[in-house]
Amino acid sequence: MTIAVGRAPSSRGWFDAIDDWLKRDRFVFVGWSGLLLFPCAYLALGGWLTGTTFVTSWYTHGLASS
């Protein structure tokens, strides 16, 4: 039989710190799924900007008529 007196040392790693930060209550909840959606939103915005710039260049260089 073992008798423990006092508290066990808190051995929290970097994963626990990130997990607590992601699950913290805030106006916009991030969470682990939100963390995975950030690259999708970034790529979608980049794709839209690239496409818009590319099509606009047709009119700038006279490749399309308005």
C-alpha positions in Angstrom: 0.0 0.0 0.0 1.3 3.5 -0.9 0.4 6.6 1.0 1.0 9.9 -0.9 1.4 13.1 1.0 1.2 16.4 -0.8 0.7 17.0 -4.4 2.1 15.3 -7.4 4.3 17.6 -9.5 2.5 19.2 -12.4 4.1 18.0 -15.5 2.3 19.8 -18.3 3.9 19.9 -21.6 3.5 22.1 -24.7 0.6 20.1 -25.9 -1.4 20.8 -22.8 -0.7 24.5 -23.1 -1.8 24.6 -26.7 -4.9 22.5 -25.9 -5.9 24.9 -23.1 -5.4 28.0 -25.4 -7.5 26.4 -28.1 -10.3 25.4 -25.8 -10.4 28.7 -23.9 -13.7 30.6 -23.9 -13.6 33.6 -26.3 -15.9 35.4 -28.6 -14.8 33.4 -31.6 -14.1 29.8 -30.6 -11.0 28.4 -32.3 -10.7 24.8 -31.2 -8.7 22.1 -33.0 -11.1 22.0 -36.0 -10.8 25.8 -36.4 -7.1 25.4 -36.4 -7.4 23.0 -39.3 -9.7 25.5 -41.2 -7.2 28.4 -41.2 -5.1 27.0 -44.1 -8.3 26.4 -46.1 -9.4 30.0 -45.6 -5.9 31.2 -46.4 -5.8 29.2 -49.7 -9.3 30.2 -50.7 -8.5 33.9 -50.3 -5.2 33.5 -52.1 -7.0 31.7 -55.0 -9.6 34.4 -55.3 -6.9 37.1 -55.3 -4.9 35.3 -57.9 -7.8 34.7 -60.2 -9.1 38.2 -59.9 -5.6 39.6 -60.7 -5.2 37.3 -63.6 -8.5 38.1 -65.2 -8.0 41.8 -64.6 -4.7 41.6 -66.4 -6.6 40.5 -69.6 -8.3 43.9 -69.7 -5.2 45.8 -68.7 -3.2 44.3 -71.5 -6.0 44.4 -74.1 -6.5 40.7 -74.3 -10.2 41.0 -73.6 -12.6 43.7 -74.7 -14.9 45.4 -72.2 
